[in-house]
Amino acid sequence: MKKSGLLIIFLTSFVLGVQAQVSLGIRSGYTAANMKISGDVRSELGDVTGNMKTFHGWHLDLLINMPLSNGFYLQPVIRYITKGTGFHAARIPKAELNGVYIPNGSQMKLNYLELPVNLVYKFPLGIGNIAAGFGPYVGYGLRGRYDFDITQNGRSITQNSKQVQFSRRSDNNLAVVRMYPWDAGANFALGYEFDNGLMVGANYSMGLTDIDRIDKMSSKNQYLGISVGFLFNREDY
């Protein structure tokens, strides 16, 4: 309790000390997500790794812009984002499976609350500032959905979906879609801030945490985001 109280006092004092300089921003945009899959996960259908394609999602950011010194800023971001991956149509490696009903994944959609914290350097150029930064992020899975088709001879018969289970427990049952709830990695950002407050930019996020619960396979999130937004309270310039 004492440590919690001291932390609250410290954070309150810090915010009161910098609130005159802190500015807030909001932005949103497109996300091109995928997963880096590695390992040796095989079934009667063959190797399931290396079968991914881009998942098209979106994100919404609340940005806190905190000036430090000499053009450096600290930018924590509260981000709601849809990540995941799509799947290419699987090939049938065995002739005896012709005519058999086979589940074939189409996409996995994962919704996260993500907290990147970037160290940003800004320098004037034209009618605004170029902003380049990097830093860590941590995310927590809120919900997810796995969409799949039942196919026969490469033709879709029915379309189905199941909920992703976010859990710390391991599960090698390939029929269950289970993901680790926590995600973490590195974030890189580059953008331009106009003098009128308008922001445009892009960021690349590289997951470093294995988020699947299968012992033989490793799955890591990655995405490229493109954003547009507005930065309020420009007293920091």
Buried (B, 14 or more C-beta within 10 A) or exposed (E): EEEEEEEEEEEEEEEEEEEEBBBEBEBBBBBBBBBBBEBEBEEEBEEBBEBBEBBEBEBBBBBBBBBEEEEEBBBBBEBBBBBBBBBEEBEBEEEEBEEEEBBBBBBBBBBBEBBBBBBBBBEEEEEBBBBBBBBBBBBBBBEBBBBBBEBBEEEEEEEEEEEBBBBEEEBEEEEBBBBBBBBBBBBBBBBBBBEEBBBBBBBBBBBEBBBBBBEEBBBBBBBBBBBEBBBEBEEBE
